[in-house]
Amino acid sequence: MIAIERAPAVAPAASGAWWRTSSFGDMQAASAHELSTLGEHLQACRLGGGGLFSVGCGAQALHRHVASRFVTTLALALLVIGLGMLAT
């Protein structure tokens, strides 16, 4: 078996905090407190957006739909304009 030596933590920052930026190959999972806090934050973000956020989401969905079918949308728009001109 080969022994792997772990690198020491970096020197403390100016604030005195020690930071570790590697899990050294171990799986890292969020704690129950972190998940709970994240859930509360996301809920607050959803509620904070209000109606304007919903309008923005709808506009993005419409844009994705139209952009992916640009030629068809253009042909339908021209057809409607042409029928409107014929009707007058």
C-alpha positions as CSV (number, residue, x, y, z in Angstrom):
1,M,0.0,0.0,0.0
2,I,1.3,3.4,-0.9
3,A,1.0,6.2,1.6
4,I,-0.2,9.5,0.2
5,E,0.8,12.6,2.1
6,R,-1.7,15.3,2.2
7,A,-0.7,18.9,1.5
8,P,-1.0,21.2,4.5
9,A,-3.6,23.9,4.5
10,V,-2.6,27.3,3.0
11,A,-1.4,30.0,5.3
12,P,-4.1,32.1,6.9
13,A,-5.4,35.1,4.9
14,A,-5.2,38.6,6.2
15,S,-8.5,38.1,8.0
16,G,-7.0,35.1,9.9
17,A,-9.3,32.5,8.2
18,W,-8.0,29.2,7.1
19,W,-9.3,27.9,3.7
20,R,-9.2,24.5,2.2
21,T,-10.1,24.3,-1.4
22,S,-9.7,20.5,-2.0
23,S,-11.5,17.5,-0.7
24,F,-8.4,15.3,-1.3
25,G,-10.5,12.9,-3.4
26,D,-13.1,12.4,-0.7
27,M,-16.8,12.9,-1.6
28,Q,-18.1,16.1,-0.1
29,A,-21.8,16.4,0.7
30,A,-23.8,19.3,1.8
31,S,-24.9,19.2,5.4
32,A,-28.6,19.3,6.4
33,H,-28.2,22.9,7.6
34,E,-26.7,24.0,4.3
35,L,-29.5,22.3,2.3
36,S,-32.1,23.9,4.5
37,T,-30.5,27.4,4.2
38,L,-30.3,26.9,0.4
39,G,-33.9,25.9,0.2
40,E,-35.0,29.0,2.2
41,H,-32.9,31.2,0.0
42,L,-34.3,29.8,-3.2
43,Q,-37.9,30.2,-1.8
44,A,-37.2,33.8,-1.0
45,C,-35.8,34.4,-4.5
46,R,-38.9,32.9,-6.1
47,L,-41.2,35.0,-3.9
48,G,-39.1,38.2,-4.4
49,G,-39.5,38.0,-8.2
50,G,-43.2,38.6,-8.2
51,G,-45.2,38.9,-11.3
52,L,-42.4,40.6,-13.3
53,F,-40.3,37.4,-12.9
54,S,-43.2,35.3,-14.3
55,V,-43.5,37.7,-17.3
56,G,-39.8,37.4,-17.9
57,C,-39.9,33.6,-17.8
58,G,-42.9,33.6,-20.2
59,A,-41.0,35.9,-22.6
60,Q,-38.0,33.7,-22.5
61,A,-40.1,30.6,-23.2
62,L,-41.8,32.4,-26.1
63,H,-38.4,33.5,-27.5
64,R,-37.1,29.9,-27.3
65,H,-40.2,28.6,-29.1
66,V,-40.1,31.3,-31.9
67,A,-36.3,31.2,-32.3
68,S,-36.2,27.4,-32.8
69,R,-39.0,27.7,-35.4
70,F,-37.9,31.0,-37.1
71,V,-38.6,30.0,-40.7
72,T,-42.1,28.6,-39.9
73,T,-42.9,31.6,-37.7
74,L,-41.8,34.0,-40.5
75,A,-43.9,32.1,-43.1
76,L,-47.0,32.2,-40.8
77,A,-46.5,35.9,-40.1
78,L,-46.3,36.7,-43.8
79,L,-49.3,34.5,-44.5
80,V,-51.4,36.4,-41.9
81,I,-50.2,39.8,-43.3
82,G,-51.0,38.6,-46.8
83,L,-54.5,37.4,-45.9
84,G,-55.1,40.7,-44.0
85,M,-54.1,42.7,-47.1
86,L,-56.4,40.5,-49.3
87,A,-59.3,41.0,-47.0
88,T,-59.2,44.8,-47.2
